[in-house]
Amino acid sequence: MKDAPWQARARAAGLTQKLIAKLTGRNENSVGRSLAGERQTADAPGPYIAVILAWEIMTPEQRDRWIAAVGQERSASS
């Protein structure tokens, strides 16, 4: 089956559903369904598109800092 446009773009950028879920604080299955166009909710796929666009313009170092910052924030709020 062919990927939906945002699924293909995420894959081309090296993003997985799992990583998008981590960066957005959403469920991995929800990310997949949203990017595939299966869900019509108020908050999707906008946040996922923003993550994909940001990821595309970041350097590898910026990406690493973003992932680390999300992990630290989640640890601090637990």
Buried (B, 14 or more C-beta within 10 A) or exposed (E): EEEBEBBEBBBEBEBEBEBBBBBBEBEBEBBBBBBBEEBEEEEBBEBBBEBBEBBEEBEEEEBEEBEEEBEEEEEEEE
